[in-house]
Amino acid sequence: MEEFQPILLEDIGIDVPGFRIRRIALNQHMPRVEKLSEHRHEFHQALLYLRGGGTQHISELSLPVARGDWLVIPPRVPHRFAKEKSVRPVCLAMDFLTEEKIFSTIRKETISKVELGRVEKWLVQLYAERAKSKRPTLTVSTLILKIANLLEESLTHRGQFQPGRTERLVRRAMEELGPGGTPGAIAQRLGMSLDHLNRLLRAETGLTVGACIRNKRLERAGELLKDTARPISEIASEVGIDDQNYFGRWFRKYTGQTPTAWREAMRQG
């Protein structure tokens, strides 16, 4: 699909045994969406990335996502997306309700190019059919069920996602060392060279130790900016950055906004 046309179908109400699809949307992540704070839903949500990528921060996990990656987020699990590439991501989102156990935990899988091609073909057909009539048709329902069926099959036939051993060790070391912990100090705490630790962590998450520290600091800084009235200098110090001016430049580099602007936007939202 050279151009992804926006699709939004709400209150679909497609019911099959044990599964109810309530909404499907296909659109680009707009700049405002890329900067949304952590949020949660009362329903299951499946996300399929068709173009671009970034990082989905789901609960305590930071999962890199790219073209072909499925994510399943259970109800009431906090999450937020951060774009990390120049290409604006295009994501298919499907909201549904189910009691199936395979959807009860955070899942990440990658579908094949053939499977991805099928989804893109169905989305082209779905857009064309949707343009004919604003009312749901049997063809629309069939296409949506095909996409849902591919999702279920991909999760059933592949293993359940769990944080890897290296990721858990790094997270524990970060907690022990506190916000001032450096990549070198974490590697030393774990008895490894930093290069070796980075290789292990990249294999599990696609991230380096430095990126994990950065993500944790950004997450904590965002929480404090949104939920407290503390001075920015104090917040910078709490996340391990003693220079307020450097903190401001650093925060803007990764969020696109100054700490003050981000705080105002989050409170207005």
BAFI-3210 file (N, C-alpha, C; in Angstrom, 3 decimals, decimal comma, padded with zeros to 6 digits):
// residues 269
n [1|2|3|4|5|6|7|8|9|10|11|12|13|14|15|16|17|18|19|20|21|22|23|24|25|26|27|28|29|30|31|32|33|34|35|36|37|38|39|40|41|42|43|44|45|46|47|48|49|50|51|52|53|54|55|56|57|58|59|60|61|62|63|64|65|66|67|68|69|70|71|72|73|74|75|76|77|78|79|80|81|82|83|84|85|86|87|88|89|90|91|92|93|94|95|96|97|98|99|100|101|102|103|104|105|106|107|108|109|110|111|112|113|114|115|116|117|118|119|120|121|122|123|124|125|126|127|128|129|130|131|132|133|134|135|136|137|138|139|140|141|142|143|144|145|146|147|148|149|150|151|152|153|154|155|156|157|158|159|160|161|162|163|164|165|166|167|168|169|170|171|172|173|174|175|176|177|178|179|180|181|182|183|184|185|186|187|188|189|190|191|192|193|194|195|196|197|198|199|200|201|202|203|204|205|206|207|208|209|210|211|212|213|214|215|216|217|218|219|220|221|222|223|224|225|226|227|228|229|230|231|232|233|234|235|236|237|238|239|240|241|242|243|244|245|246|247|248|249|250|251|252|253|254|255|256|257|258|259|260|261|262|263|264|265|266|267|268|269]
n.u [000,853|000,917|-000,109|-001,690|-004,965|-007,182|-009,159|-012,023|-014,047|-016,561|-018,320|-018,930|-019,748|-019,448|-020,027|-018,750|-018,540|-017,338|-015,973|-015,934|-015,912|-015,385|-014,373|-012,422|-009,531|-007,519|-004,795|-002,424|000,047|-000,407|001,306|000,415|-000,582|001,732|002,809|001,226|000,308|000,659|-001,923|-004,982|-007,277|-010,642|-010,985|-009,708|-006,896|-005,541|-002,661|-001,261|001,618|002,181|003,809|006,803|007,905|008,776|008,616|006,658|005,529|004,558|003,003|005,554|007,236|009,294|008,824|010,226|008,829|008,034|007,463|005,138|004,881|002,793|000,947|-000,610|-002,653|-003,871|-007,008|-007,112|-004,384|-001,678|-000,304|001,801|002,936|005,984|007,456|010,315|011,569|012,118|010,094|006,638|004,651|002,317|-000,510|-002,588|-005,382|-007,283|-010,052|-011,410|-013,453|-013,051|-012,834|-010,868|-007,930|-005,463|-005,305|-004,981|-002,652|000,170|001,257|003,573|004,191|005,562|004,407|004,578|005,892|004,165|001,757|001,417|001,062|-001,434|-003,089|-002,824|-003,973|-006,612|-007,272|-007,242|-009,432|-011,357|-011,400|-012,320|-014,856|-015,999|-016,166|-018,278|-020,585|-021,831|-022,916|-022,391|-021,547|-022,055|-019,744|-017,821|-017,855|-016,929|-014,307|-013,141|-013,299|-011,548|-009,093|-009,039|-009,018|-006,538|-004,887|-005,521|-004,646|-001,906|-001,050|-001,764|-000,182|002,359|004,846|004,208|004,807|007,386|009,251|012,772|015,584|017,924|016,864|015,318|017,348|018,775|016,818|016,464|018,993|019,008|017,071|018,334|020,599|019,515|018,337|020,683|022,229|024,554|025,197|027,679|028,000|025,828|026,486|028,824|027,755|026,395|028,413|029,501|030,954|030,230|029,766|029,174|026,867|025,154|024,877|023,487|021,122|020,132|019,468|017,220|015,439|015,966|017,061|019,619|021,527|021,830|019,648|017,530|017,861|017,430|014,713|013,458|014,040|012,732|010,084|009,655|010,150|008,076|005,845|006,189|006,126|003,538|001,883|002,618|003,473|006,056|009,194|010,989|013,724|014,030|012,766|014,425|016,762|015,850|015,538|018,088|019,606|021,440|021,827|019,742|019,337|020,511|018,838|016,428|017,046|017,585|015,136|013,458|014,587|013,804|011,050|010,011|009,079|009,498|010,062|008,260|006,304|005,363|004,272|002,145|000,624|-000,141|-001,737|-003,789|-004,875]
n.v [-001,188|001,924|004,382|004,975|004,932|006,611|004,764|004,368|002,685|002,545|001,247|-001,311|-003,959|-006,707|-010,006|-013,084|-016,425|-015,943|-013,596|-010,186|-007,632|-004,240|-001,876|-000,542|000,909|002,711|004,612|007,333|007,983|010,957|014,123|015,060|012,746|011,272|012,327|011,811|011,214|008,523|006,094|004,149|001,432|000,131|-002,170|-004,905|-004,346|-004,572|-003,970|-003,366|-002,725|-001,072|000,607|002,510|003,018|002,605|002,895|001,046|001,701|-000,249|-000,780|-001,803|-002,407|-001,773|-001,881|-002,308|-001,507|-002,302|-002,439|-004,949|-005,943|-007,247|-006,182|-006,954|-005,587|-005,943|-005,205|-002,197|-001,891|000,235|002,284|003,786|005,429|006,057|007,710|006,839|007,047|008,698|008,356|008,702|006,709|004,163|002,613|-000,153|-000,430|-002,431|-002,784|-004,840|-007,228|-010,005|-013,264|-015,019|-016,743|-016,393|-013,746|-012,446|-011,485|-009,280|-009,216|-009,749|-010,193|-011,061|-010,940|-012,744|-011,658|-012,465|-012,812|-010,191|-008,939|-009,971|-008,789|-006,077|-006,138|-006,820|-004,527|-002,561|-003,427|-003,177|-000,412|000,440|-000,750|000,465|003,060|002,968|002,775|004,086|002,482|-000,560|-003,498|-006,895|-007,673|-005,934|-006,815|-009,430|-009,003|-007,746|-009,805|-011,629|-010,368|-010,353|-013,098|-013,854|-012,565|-013,980|-016,560|-016,119|-015,562|-017,854|-019,831|-019,126|-018,400|-017,168|-013,819|-012,855|-010,908|-010,960|-012,690|-011,101|-008,531|-008,382|-008,532|-006,169|-004,280|-004,711|-004,007|-001,307|-000,351|-000,823|000,833|003,318|006,596|007,816|005,913|004,587|003,278|001,878|001,392|-000,277|-002,501|-003,284|-003,948|-006,222|-007,856|-007,967|-007,000|-003,830|-003,826|-006,531|-006,844|-005,037|-006,305|-008,649|-007,513|-006,090|-008,204|-009,189|-007,016|-004,989|-002,669|-000,628|-000,576|002,058|003,230|002,050|003,201|005,870|005,727|005,037|007,280|009,292|008,415|008,639|011,372|012,443|011,594|013,043|015,692|015,871|015,124|016,512|019,666|020,331|022,078|022,309|021,987|020,358|018,035|017,321|016,707|014,537|012,540|012,016|013,968|016,683|019,226|021,721|023,114|021,407|019,220|020,259|020,543|017,877|016,590|017,796|016,874|014,192|014,207|016,271|018,577|021,240|020,792|022,464|023,148|020,612|019,831|021,670|020,946|018,318|018,710|020,246|018,429]
n.w [000,000|-001,137|-000,354|002,642|003,331|005,527|007,821|009,726|011,800|014,017|016,897|015,862|016,517|015,830|016,369|017,393|018,690|021,911|021,286|020,559|018,302|018,413|017,349|014,646|013,339|011,042|010,536|010,250|012,770|014,166|014,858|017,412|018,566|018,827|021,063|023,206|026,591|028,971|028,770|029,082|028,280|028,443|027,127|025,105|022,995|019,781|017,928|014,800|013,070|010,092|008,740|009,340|012,755|016,253|019,781|021,972|025,093|027,534|030,446|032,507|030,463|027,587|024,352|021,258|018,085|014,706|011,135|010,463|013,028|015,527|018,323|021,372|023,760|026,929|028,693|030,655|031,013|031,329|028,720|026,208|023,202|021,485|018,890|016,990|014,610|011,436|009,608|009,558|011,601|010,549|011,656|012,332|014,305|016,419|018,413|020,891|022,690|024,791|026,333|025,920|026,799|025,512|024,929|027,285|028,348|027,851|024,544|021,912|018,552|015,351|012,123|008,988|005,746|003,771|005,201|006,068|003,625|002,932|004,867|004,154|001,606|002,303|003,723|001,739|000,253|002,220|002,622|000,115|000,055|002,263|001,360|-000,358|001,136|004,168|006,011|007,765|005,922|004,754|003,457|004,573|007,252|006,865|005,919|008,139|010,003|008,822|009,218|012,025|012,474|011,422|013,248|015,621|014,902|014,501|017,072|018,430|017,309|017,882|020,428|023,778|024,669|026,835|029,166|028,692|030,254|030,453|030,206|032,542|034,474|033,958|034,522|037,255|038,224|037,553|039,301|041,750|041,596|041,248|039,996|039,129|037,967|035,634|032,285|032,340|035,093|035,589|034,005|035,333|037,833|037,123|036,431|033,833|030,655|029,170|026,404|025,894|027,468|026,196|023,709|024,438|025,457|023,277|021,606|022,861|023,208|021,395|022,285|023,841|026,939|027,704|026,361|027,737|030,272|029,581|028,709|031,112|032,678|031,199|031,427|034,215|034,591|033,044|034,517|036,923|036,004|035,059|037,237|039,528|041,108|041,332|041,081|037,973|038,161|040,421|039,567|037,465|038,875|040,364|038,453|037,837|036,518|036,991|035,935|035,070|032,646|030,774|031,155|030,151|027,393|026,769|027,384|025,518|023,159|023,031|023,313|021,859|022,975|025,365|028,923|030,356|028,407|027,813|030,247|030,472|028,229|028,865|031,110|030,093|028,394]
ca.u [000,000|001,765|-000,742|-002,626|-006,149|-007,731|-010,388|-012,506|-015,343|-016,835|-019,560|-019,152|-020,599|-019,342|-019,967|-018,568|-018,427|-016,212|-015,197|-016,761|-015,104|-016,153|-013,836|-011,201|-009,062|-006,239|-004,406|-001,075|000,251|-000,211|002,253|-000,158|-000,696|003,062|003,229|000,227|000,795|000,209|-003,373|-005,427|-008,611|-011,450|-011,139|-008,465|-006,505|-004,494|-002,022|-000,390|002,360|002,302|004,896|007,457|008,117|009,048|008,605|005,451|005,802|003,384|003,302|006,982|007,987|009,540|008,905|010,408|007,883|008,340|006,538|004,855|004,748|001,516|000,949|-001,911|-002,628|-005,093|-007,735|-006,649|-002,921|-001,219|000,631|002,009|003,794|006,971|008,052|011,770|012,075|011,661|008,858|005,490|004,105|000,944|-000,853|-003,943|-005,816|-008,555|-010,512|-012,315|-013,705|-012,967|-012,358|-009,850|-006,731|-004,284|-005,291|-005,039|-001,364|000,819|001,813|004,202|004,567|005,829|003,837|005,416|005,596|002,970|000,615|001,273|000,481|-002,861|-003,768|-002,861|-004,966|-007,935|-007,530|-007,601|-010,807|-012,202|-011,550|-013,177|-016,213|-016,470|-016,457|-019,554|-021,706|-021,452|-023,476|-021,629|-022,077|-021,555|-018,357|-017,011|-017,739|-016,092|-012,913|-012,674|-013,115|-010,327|-007,967|-009,072|-008,642|-005,084|-004,309|-005,655|-003,786|-000,501|-000,768|-001,943|000,882|003,662|004,960|003,797|005,910|007,776|010,524|013,912|016,387|018,812|016,054|014,961|018,554|019,071|015,802|016,746|020,195|018,610|016,368|019,304|021,527|018,779|018,296|022,012|022,948|025,063|025,345|028,864|027,768|024,910|027,259|029,715|026,924|026,016|029,619|029,714|031,399|029,072|029,528|028,500|025,525|024,362|024,552|022,430|019,891|019,623|018,867|015,916|014,534|016,331|017,529|020,850|021,345|021,629|018,275|016,648|017,967|016,751|013,270|013,008|014,094|011,655|008,825|009,535|010,045|006,731|004,918|006,352|005,676|002,084|001,130|003,068|003,808|007,451|010,028|011,643|015,073|013,920|012,430|015,645|017,659|015,293|015,740|019,512|020,230|021,551|021,844|018,385|019,375|020,747|017,612|015,455|017,424|017,462|013,717|012,892|015,121|013,100|009,588|009,606|008,588|010,204|009,319|007,146|005,259|004,800|003,428|000,919|-000,177|-000,712|-002,782|-004,919|-005,497]
ca.v [000,000|003,107|005,403|004,384|005,758|006,453|003,989|004,390|002,054|002,465|000,555|-002,326|-004,976|-008,014|-011,012|-014,510|-017,016|-015,547|-012,505|-009,081|-006,549|-003,011|-000,716|-000,741|002,195|002,712|005,994|007,686|008,639|012,391|014,648|015,144|011,392|010,804|012,908|011,554|010,608|007,166|005,941|002,762|001,208|-000,870|-003,277|-005,371|-003,618|-005,167|-002,975|-003,907|-001,642|-001,266|001,459|003,242|002,275|003,362|002,081|001,021|001,564|-000,932|-001,062|-001,600|-002,867|-000,888|-002,825|-001,705|-002,012|-001,942|-002,997|-006,363|-006,323|-007,227|-006,039|-007,089|-004,931|-006,303|-004,071|-001,447|-001,885|001,547|002,236|004,991|005,192|007,086|007,524|006,940|007,099|009,875|008,014|008,713|005,345|003,837|001,515|-000,662|-000,672|-003,143|-002,877|-005,972|-007,817|-011,457|-013,951|-015,976|-016,566|-015,967|-012,293|-011,936|-010,920|-008,487|-010,087|-009,148|-011,167|-010,510|-011,779|-012,864|-010,732|-012,973|-012,467|-008,737|-008,614|-010,289|-007,745|-004,851|-006,352|-006,734|-003,139|-001,861|-003,823|-002,610|001,016|000,581|-001,114|001,488|004,267|002,796|002,947|004,345|001,422|-001,810|-004,498|-008,242|-007,701|-005,262|-007,722|-010,561|-008,552|-007,512|-011,118|-012,215|-009,759|-010,857|-014,510|-013,918|-012,189|-015,088|-017,659|-015,773|-015,651|-019,239|-020,689|-018,649|-018,400|-015,995|-012,898|-012,615|-010,203|-011,866|-012,699|-009,937|-007,337|-008,379|-008,206|-004,740|-003,517|-004,831|-003,208|000,095|-000,034|-000,813|001,957|004,568|007,399|008,222|004,774|004,716|001,977|001,201|000,927|-001,409|-003,640|-003,706|-004,589|-007,542|-008,628|-008,114|-005,803|-003,111|-004,296|-007,832|-006,635|-004,403|-007,304|-009,506|-006,753|-005,814|-009,434|-009,383|-005,863|-004,003|-001,473|-000,684|-000,227|003,509|003,526|001,656|004,253|007,048|005,504|005,089|008,670|010,023|007,993|009,223|012,826|012,725|011,419|014,143|016,932|015,833|014,885|017,352|021,063|020,512|022,815|021,470|021,679|019,212|016,868|016,949|016,060|013,240|011,532|011,794|015,013|017,810|020,487|021,964|023,507|020,187|018,430|020,829|020,173|016,418|016,252|018,234|016,014|012,916|014,369|017,322|019,722|021,562|020,283|023,353|022,996|019,272|019,856|022,404|020,163|017,159|019,159|020,684|017,228]
ca.w [000,000|-001,217|000,464|003,591|003,488|006,880|008,009|011,104|011,972|015,441|017,286|014,837|017,113|015,192|017,429|017,156|020,033|022,749|020,700|020,053|017,738|018,604|016,627|013,885|012,821|010,342|010,261|010,652|014,063|013,977|015,859|018,760|019,078|019,177|022,333|024,227|027,818|029,227|028,853|029,147|027,742|029,125|026,197|024,503|021,789|018,953|017,071|013,767|012,428|008,653|008,259|010,409|013,991|017,468|020,996|022,781|026,518|028,059|031,845|032,756|029,302|026,458|023,252|019,938|017,095|013,329|010,160|010,621|014,433|016,226|019,774|022,025|025,064|027,656|029,288|031,829|031,100|030,850|027,600|025,407|022,045|021,184|017,569|017,043|013,250|010,709|008,907|010,457|011,646|010,203|012,564|012,369|015,685|016,549|019,791|020,999|024,004|024,746|027,529|025,498|027,612|024,749|024,865|028,661|028,715|026,816|023,519|020,741|017,541|014,027|011,082|007,804|004,651|003,095|006,043|006,035|002,327|002,987|005,652|003,361|000,558|002,919|004,102|000,505|-000,043|003,265|002,351|-001,063|000,443|003,205|000,597|-001,044|002,051|005,549|006,851|007,666|005,005|004,996|002,983|005,587|008,391|006,466|005,851|009,509|010,626|008,262|009,923|013,399|012,456|011,234|014,537|016,565|014,472|014,716|018,506|018,863|016,774|018,323|021,886|024,539|024,944|028,220|029,251|028,740|031,476|030,486|030,469|033,965|035,240|033,775|035,246|038,679|038,501|037,484|040,554|042,847|041,455|041,300|038,778|038,689|037,420|034,274|031,622|032,834|036,459|035,517|033,511|036,407|038,851|036,615|036,172|032,393|029,940|028,639|025,038|025,957|027,999|025,141|022,698|024,979|025,603|021,925|021,073|023,501|023,164|020,388|022,979|024,615|028,346|027,748|025,940|028,852|031,287|029,029|028,734|032,500|033,121|030,527|032,021|035,553|034,434|032,568|035,640|037,874|035,365|034,923|038,469|040,636|040,796|041,730|040,118|036,978|038,634|041,325|038,757|036,741|039,829|040,779|037,406|037,649|035,707|037,916|035,195|034,583|031,240|029,999|031,255|029,222|026,021|026,677|027,371|024,247|022,101|022,955|023,333|020,941|023,729|026,595|030,082|030,686|027,394|027,940|031,458|030,155|027,280|029,547|032,021|029,273|027,798]
c.u [000,884|001,205|-001,774|-003,793|-006,732|-009,031|-010,779|-013,905|-015,562|-018,170|-019,926|-020,081|-020,608|-019,121|-019,749|-018,383|-017,156|-015,441|-016,151|-015,846|-015,928|-015,648|-012,599|-010,809|-007,712|-005,900|-002,970|-001,082|000,521|000,698|001,687|-000,246|000,656|003,501|002,201|000,853|000,233|-001,309|-003,705|-006,854|-009,335|-011,666|-009,757|-008,163|-005,371|-003,971|-001,119|000,287|002,624|003,420|005,497|007,651|008,391|009,074|007,256|005,868|004,519|003,697|004,787|007,842|008,169|009,806|009,097|009,444|008,260|007,318|006,391|004,675|003,300|001,783|-000,475|-001,786|-003,931|-005,782|-007,025|-005,124|-002,417|-000,201|000,720|002,997|004,752|007,593|009,553|012,394|011,473|010,347|007,699|004,825|002,656|000,589|-002,325|-004,284|-007,174|-008,897|-011,553|-012,460|-013,676|-012,550|-011,305|-008,537|-005,523|-004,199|-005,218|-003,719|-000,810|001,501|002,475|004,634|004,843|005,269|004,747|005,030|004,342|001,719|000,354|000,649|-001,010|-003,630|-003,887|-003,880|-006,371|-008,276|-007,882|-009,052|-011,779|-012,448|-012,491|-014,631|-016,820|-016,853|-017,804|-020,727|-021,187|-021,986|-022,645|-022,318|-021,514|-020,095|-017,419|-016,790|-016,817|-014,614|-012,343|-012,427|-011,885|-009,097|-007,893|-008,627|-007,135|-004,367|-004,355|-004,734|-002,316|-000,122|-000,867|-000,752|002,274|003,675|004,479|004,991|006,130|009,076|011,662|014,711|017,264|018,045|015,679|016,160|018,884|018,082|016,065|017,962|019,871|017,911|017,348|020,206|020,822|018,918|019,668|022,830|023,340|025,136|026,546|028,674|026,830|025,638|028,181|028,935|026,560|027,215|029,881|030,368|030,160|028,751|028,751|027,062|024,621|023,966|023,419|021,089|019,281|018,919|017,467|014,939|014,802|016,894|018,885|020,534|021,085|020,212|017,281|016,663|017,228|015,240|012,717|013,009|012,978|010,303|008,607|009,381|008,644|005,700|004,977|005,873|004,155|001,379|001,552|003,325|005,266|008,233|010,751|013,051|015,061|013,629|013,656|016,595|017,159|015,504|017,215|020,222|020,276|021,519|020,475|018,363|019,595|019,502|016,564|015,756|017,224|016,000|013,093|013,360|014,276|011,580|009,095|009,099|009,490|009,424|008,102|005,993|004,581|003,856|002,101|000,017|-000,847|-001,856|-004,005|-005,662|-006,275]
c.v [001,232|004,228|004,721|005,338|005,545|005,662|004,101|003,806|001,862|001,762|-000,510|-003,416|-006,292|-009,055|-012,397|-015,127|-016,604|-014,336|-011,447|-007,956|-005,273|-001,830|-001,141|000,592|002,006|004,145|006,200|008,215|010,111|012,924|014,690|013,759|010,872|011,311|012,678|010,905|009,193|007,121|004,457|002,661|000,160|-002,105|-003,758|-004,526|-004,358|-004,097|-003,688|-002,754|-001,984|-000,430|002,216|002,372|003,196|002,418|002,195|000,764|001,016|-001,385|-000,803|-002,010|-001,754|-001,780|-002,098|-002,337|-001,485|-002,629|-004,508|-006,816|-006,178|-006,959|-006,258|-006,535|-005,255|-005,063|-003,510|-001,517|-000,552|001,402|003,594|004,667|006,363|006,776|007,716|006,952|008,298|009,615|007,985|007,340|005,279|002,564|001,141|-000,977|-001,349|-003,280|-003,995|-006,415|-009,333|-011,998|-014,998|-015,699|-016,086|-014,451|-011,656|-011,331|-010,100|-009,421|-009,253|-010,263|-010,432|-011,455|-011,763|-011,819|-011,163|-012,605|-010,968|-008,295|-008,887|-009,201|-006,467|-004,959|-006,220|-005,297|-002,287|-002,163|-003,210|-001,128|001,244|000,289|-000,060|002,759|004,189|003,127|003,190|003,280|000,154|-002,808|-005,863|-008,351|-007,062|-006,192|-008,892|-010,173|-008,332|-008,845|-011,837|-011,670|-010,281|-012,308|-014,668|-013,562|-013,359|-016,244|-017,363|-015,871|-017,078|-020,104|-020,243|-018,566|-017,109|-015,122|-012,760|-011,814|-011,196|-011,720|-011,460|-008,669|-007,254|-008,015|-006,726|-003,897|-003,538|-003,993|-001,721|000,512|000,069|000,418|003,308|005,380|007,840|007,105|004,978|003,342|001,188|000,630|-000,279|-002,656|-004,189|-004,447|-006,018|-008,403|-008,899|-006,861|-005,136|-003,578|-005,614|-007,672|-005,997|-005,402|-008,213|-008,767|-006,427|-007,035|-009,655|-008,253|-004,895|-002,725|-001,708|-000,370|001,274|003,902|003,148|002,708|005,502|006,894|005,611|006,523|009,499|009,692|008,645|010,737|013,210|012,615|012,615|015,465|016,998|015,877|015,736|018,774|021,351|021,277|021,855|021,096|020,464|017,928|016,383|016,194|014,672|012,162|011,386|012,799|016,287|019,170|020,719|022,325|022,288|019,315|018,935|020,447|018,685|016,010|016,641|017,353|014,768|013,037|015,413|018,568|019,988|020,981|021,135|023,192|021,636|019,210|020,545|021,593|018,986|017,574|019,665|019,503|016,463]
c.w [000,000|-000,350|001,362|003,794|004,878|006,875|009,471|011,130|013,467|015,685|016,261|015,350|016,365|016,281|016,844|018,538|020,764|022,275|020,159|019,580|017,795|017,782|015,843|013,273|012,141|010,001|010,663|012,071|013,787|015,080|017,263|019,388|019,543|020,545|023,439|025,452|027,950|029,364|028,896|028,633|028,582|028,252|025,763|023,269|021,091|018,013|016,074|013,052|010,972|008,051|009,442|011,638|015,155|018,650|021,675|024,221|027,153|029,470|032,084|031,564|028,287|025,254|021,932|018,944|015,724|012,425|010,365|012,051|014,898|017,702|020,271|023,436|025,787|028,237|030,513|032,036|030,544|029,717|026,917|024,301|021,867|019,827|017,662|015,653|012,525|009,972|009,894|010,445|011,169|010,957|012,409|013,823|015,670|018,023|019,884|022,448|023,863|026,106|027,179|026,233|026,823|024,626|026,256|029,134|027,557|025,824|022,435|019,808|016,233|012,985|009,859|006,754|003,897|003,882|006,029|004,713|002,283|003,730|004,830|002,224|001,123|003,303|002,889|000,148|000,961|003,021|001,170|-000,723|001,364|002,474|-000,113|-000,144|003,456|006,496|006,684|006,742|005,374|004,558|003,994|006,779|008,082|006,460|007,249|010,221|010,084|008,984|011,355|013,454|012,270|012,529|015,501|016,190|014,747|016,182|019,018|018,473|017,178|019,840|022,511|024,853|026,445|028,223|029,401|030,025|031,565|030,805|031,946|034,830|035,146|034,562|036,748|039,066|038,467|038,769|041,722|042,798|041,497|040,029|038,264|038,073|035,970|033,616|032,135|034,221|036,469|035,035|034,594|037,493|038,430|036,254|034,706|031,836|029,353|027,222|025,037|026,444|026,943|024,062|023,169|025,017|024,241|021,350|021,636|023,217|022,028|020,971|023,617|026,073|028,480|027,361|027,029|029,955|030,838|029,120|030,155|033,023|032,493|031,143|033,383|035,478|033,974|033,674|036,590|037,293|035,318|036,272|039,658|040,153|041,150|040,672|039,184|037,426|039,565|040,556|037,997|037,663|040,214|039,720|037,038|036,779|036,548|037,225|034,572|033,105|030,340|030,003|030,259|027,781|025,789|026,553|026,038|023,097|021,924|022,988|022,345|021,633|024,920|027,772|030,438|029,707|027,516|029,137|031,168|029,233|027,975|030,478|031,273|028,681|028,823]
res [m|e|e|f|q|p|i|l|l|e|d|i|g|i|d|v|p|g|f|r|i|r|r|i|a|l|n|q|h|m|p|r|v|e|k|l|s|e|h|r|h|e|f|h|q|a|l|l|y|l|r|g|g|g|t|q|h|i|s|e|l|s|l|p|v|a|r|g|d|w|l|v|i|p|p|r|v|p|h|r|f|a|k|e|k|s|v|r|p|v|c|l|a|m|d|f|l|t|e|e|k|i|f|s|t|i|r|k|e|t|i|s|k|v|e|l|g|r|v|e|k|w|l|v|q|l|y|a|e|r|a|k|s|k|r|p|t|l|t|v|s|t|l|i|l|k|i|a|n|l|l|e|e|s|l|t|h|r|g|q|f|q|p|g|r|t|e|r|l|v|r|r|a|m|e|e|l|g|p|g|g|t|p|g|a|i|a|q|r|l|g|m|s|l|d|h|l|n|r|l|l|r|a|e|t|g|l|t|v|g|a|c|i|r|n|k|r|l|e|r|a|g|e|l|l|k|d|t|a|r|p|i|s|e|i|a|s|e|v|g|i|d|d|q|n|y|f|g|r|w|f|r|k|y|t|g|q|t|p|t|a|w|r|e|a|m|r|q|g]
***
